[in-house]
Amino acid sequence: MWERCLVIAIAFGGVLLFDGFALRGKLTARDKIVYGSIVLITLYGAIDFAMNQDWPDYLDLANIPFGKAAKTMEQLLQTDWER
């Protein structure tokens, strides 16, 4: 777990350091909100990965609107390979 945390800290530190220098003075308030939202969503996914917990993730959110249709398609495409 500590190795994962170290890799995530180095990756996020590098990205934020580079973006801090490259984007300084170029972002509007709306751009900063969008960038911060993306960083927070990515940080949540990284913490979920590092802690190895069964927290809700992006697939759980996609399952809400598309779950029933995906299950129906899966049942239609099932084949019996053991014949």
Secondary structure, 3 states (H helix, E strand, C coil): CHHHHHHHHHHHHHHHHHHHHHCCCCCCHHHHHHHHHHHHHHHHHHHHHHHCCCCCCHHHHHHHHHHHHHHHHHHHHCCCCCC
